[in-house]
Amino acid sequence: MTLAGACSEDATLYCEPAREAIVSWNTRAASGELYIQLLRAHQPDGSWLPYAHWSATGRHSFSAKDGDTVIETDVLRTQRPFDGVRIHAKGVEFHRVALATPLRNAPSNPAGTPIELDVPARSQYVNDERGWCSPASLSMVHAFFGADHDVASTARAIFDGAYNGTGNWAFNVAFSGELGFQAVVGYLRNLEHAREFLECGVPVIMSYSWRSGELPGAPLEHSDGHIVVLRGFDAKGNCLINDPAQNAIRVAYPREAIERIWMRNKGISYIVAPPDLPLQSLF
C-alpha cells in the first residue's frame, strides 16, 4: 500500500512490481474525474485511462483498455508488471490517494486472545430484496465511529451508474472520505494482519465469495461476491462477523473457512479509520 497525502490534481505513487492494483481516494470535492497511467521502470508507459467520474447527480466507473491493460470497474489488471501509477484528476484536490497491490499471503495461526469491537448490526435487506451487502457493511462501520447513516442513504451515495450497483470498492471508501474518515481499499496478508487493525479499534470490511459447502453456516449456499464486517475473534480464533445477509447479523464463522475464501480474493478489504490513525504503518 502506498499513500499520498494532500495533493492537487496530480500524484505519482510507486509500488513493488505488480500486475494488479486498486486506486482509492478521499476528497470532499463535489465533482471530478480521475485518470490513471501506468509506470514501468518508474517511467510513463501507455495511455491515460479513465478510472472514475463523480458529480452531484451521480458517479460512475469506466471499463477502459490500453493494450494488455484493462480497468474493470475498480480493479486495474495488466499482463506486464508495473511499478507505479500516475494519477490525474480534473479540478480536484485530494486529501488522500492510495495505491494497493496484492501482498504475499499465507495462512495464519490464531493468537488465542479474544478481541471484539461493538459494531452495530444492520441488515442488507432494506425496503426490498436487492441485497445491499456493501452499503450495509459500510453503514455499520460508520455508525461504529459515530457517523450514523442508514443503509438506503449509504447505497445512494456509493451507487455506480456504470456498474449498476453499490459494490464498487473505491466508491465505498470515497464516500467515507467525504464524511471525514481516512479510508482506503487494501489487500491484507491474512487474518493476523486483520487483527492488527482490530487492535487499533478499526473493524475490517472484507470481500469474499464461496462455493457450496465452503462456509459452514453461510446465509446462502454459494455467492459470487459478498461484503461483511470482521469485528473480532473468539477464544478459539474463529471470526466474529457482522454478516448483513444473516437474520441474526452477528455470527461466528470458522477461522479456516473465512481465511481460505477471503485469501482467494487476495484479502481485499475496506479500511475506514479515524483521521489521526497512522494508517500507512499498518500495511
Number of C-alpha atoms within 10 A of each C-alpha: 25 18 18 16 13 14 13 14 16 16 17 18 21 18 17 14 15 18 16 19 24 23 26 24 26 27 22 16 15 11 16 18 19 22 18 22 20 25 21 16 11 16 14 15 13 15 14 18 21 19 25 22 19 17 12 10 7 14 19 21 24 19 17 15 17 13 9 10 19 18 22 15 21 22 18 21 19 18 12 12 16 24 17 24 24 18 21 21 20 14 13 19 17 20 19 19 24 21 23 24 25 20 17 11 16 12 13 14 12 18 12 12 10 15 16 17 16 11 22 16 20 26 22 25 18 14 8 8 8 10 16 24 26 29 29 30 30 30 26 28 28 22 17 18 16 9 15 13 17 17 24 16 11 23 22 13 19 26 20 24 14 13 16 11 16 21 23 20 23 23 25 26 24 24 20 29 23 17 15 16 22 25 28 31 28 27 26 27 21 21 25 17 16 23 21 13 18 19 13 13 18 24 28 26 24 25 24 22 18 21 12 11 11 15 20 13 13 17 14 12 13 15 13 8 12 19 25 23 28 27 26 25 25 17 12 13 21 20 25 22 25 27 27 28 21 17 13 12 19 18 15 18 19 15 19 18 17 22 22 20 18 21 21 15 17 21 25 24 24 27 24 24 25 14 12 8 14 12 19 11 7 13 16
